[in-house]
Amino acid sequence: MGHSEPRVAAALQPYWMPFSPNKEFKAEPRMVARAKGMYFYTAEGREIIDASAGLFCVAAGHCRPEIAEAVHAQLQTLDFTAPFLRGHSKAFELAQRITEYTPEGLNRVFFVNSGSESVDTAMKMALAWHRAKGQPQRQLFVSRERAYHGVNMGGVALAGMVNNRRAFGVGLAGVYHMRHTALPQNRFVKGQPEHGADLAEDLLRFCNLYGGENIAAVFVEPTAGSFGCLPPPKGYLNRLREICDQQGILLVFDEVITGWGRMGANFGAQAFGVTPDLMTMAKALTNGAQPMGAVAVRQGIYDDIMNAGPANGVEFFHGYTYSAHPASCAAGLAMMDIFAKERLIERAAAMSPRFIDAIHSLADCPVVTDIRSVGLMAAIDVAPQGAPGARGHEAQKRLFDSGLNLKSTGDALLVAPPLVMEDRHLDEIVTKLRALLRQL
Ligand SMILES: Cc1ncc(COP(=O)(O)O)c(C=O)c1O
């Protein structure tokens, strides 16, 4: 209890923190001052290994000089231009570079500023495409329980997380949720579980109930991320693809977390061998160094919307002031160079088996009730104690205090380190996790 504490607390009051227990944080703040590579540092110089890549963003490690220099140079050359009716070369170049990683055919790219915006943008694209194709009645959406699709009104309606909805009224109508795929038979499975492909039949049930011809799109995360790493059961995504094809429904993969190497492949689409019609992305696209998201779509979708538009008028009435912001494009291009030069995605794929084995070695801690994993992402469930999520939250705070940063969701601890992680970092992460799990 320092003499200056009331003053410090007052200084923390004006900032309304997102997705945080504001009162608790301001009473016992956990601040970071700088970061480098795999580590955060506090103002006092305490080192904290980053086991969740910030928030699944920092694939190439923190404070990459190549990105900082590219953004700095960009802001001195062209800081801003309207993205409507005006262009700058880096936007076109980055779109092209992104299509070198997306599945074949998904080669038209729309820029936004966040994952949430990419989701709502993809919803509008789906509606606009069906209208362009003469099927304006397709206005329903299907998604899944335990999904996270950001926090804008469309994404909240799609998402399947009760706390993100309950304070905000009725939201969007016409969104139906398939069951989640977290089955007890799949506990402690490494990678894609065997059980649960049949849960994709929920989509067919909605087609039969509401008319498949009324459904615009199905949104799924290839692996549910924020909720706690739920890799798709074998055959599940393939079956969704089949039903979508039969019913003329667009399949959208929300790849905001799963994109850019996290699954050990470019995107979840390639990791699981199923190609969607649209995919969202954000986070690692700029290594988290600038806010940016994107939607990649099948060329035919873009062409149909262009062809349905007027000869000299706007074809798609959507976009943000900061779409394709020059500084974000510069960061994205620098990140594309890092992906190529350091073969980060291949690196993640090579590291994945060691990572998965190491995290699953924690299964012998009595407090651990399940571990799920794929690529360089894993979730460790701890047995609840008190209110749901209380123990996970406590664990996350104690881990930070012992020098490890990660995100918790409920009672799940999410491990998703930067893709540049080396064996010694993995050892440090597992040692710190084990020490904490033993104490819980
Ligand atoms: C799958 C998915 N979609 C959308 C979002 C929202 O992204 P943002 O927080 O950048 O708006 C997230 C964020 O974690 C996500 O995991």
The ligand as an SDF file (V2000), in Angstrom:
LIG
                    3D

 16 16  0  0  0  0  0  0  0  0999 V2000
  -12.8140  -15.8900  -34.7770 C   0  0  0  0  0  0  0  0  0  0  0  0
  -12.8180  -14.4470  -34.4200 C   0  0  0  0  0  0  0  0  0  0  0  0
  -13.5830  -13.5970  -35.1080 N   0  0  0  0  0  0  0  0  0  0  0  0
  -13.5920  -12.2810  -34.8420 C   0  0  0  0  0  0  0  0  0  0  0  0
  -12.8310  -11.7620  -33.8260 C   0  0  0  0  0  0  0  0  0  0  0  0
  -12.8790  -10.3060  -33.5280 C   0  0  0  0  0  0  0  0  0  0  0  0
  -11.7010   -9.6660  -33.8410 O   0  0  0  0  0  0  0  0  0  0  0  0
  -11.3970   -8.1910  -33.2820 P   0  0  0  0  0  0  0  0  0  0  0  0
  -11.2300   -8.3020  -31.8120 O   0  0  0  0  0  0  0  0  0  0  0  0
  -10.1500   -7.8000  -34.0230 O   0  0  0  0  0  0  0  0  0  0  0  0
  -12.5590   -7.3340  -33.6570 O   0  0  0  0  0  0  0  0  0  0  0  0
  -12.0030  -12.6120  -33.0850 C   0  0  0  0  0  0  0  0  0  0  0  0
  -11.1650  -12.0840  -31.9940 C   0  0  0  0  0  0  0  0  0  0  0  0
  -10.5620  -12.8070  -31.2290 O   0  0  0  0  0  0  0  0  0  0  0  0
  -12.0200  -13.9890  -33.3690 C   0  0  0  0  0  0  0  0  0  0  0  0
  -11.2780  -14.8420  -32.6590 O   0  0  0  0  0  0  0  0  0  0  0  0
  1  2  1  0
  2  3  1  0
  2 15  2  0
  3  4  2  0
  4  5  1  0
  5  6  1  0
  5 12  2  0
  6  7  1  0
  7  8  1  0
  8  9  2  0
  8 10  1  0
  8 11  1  0
 12 13  1  0
 12 15  1  0
 13 14  2  0
 15 16  1  0
M  END
$$$$
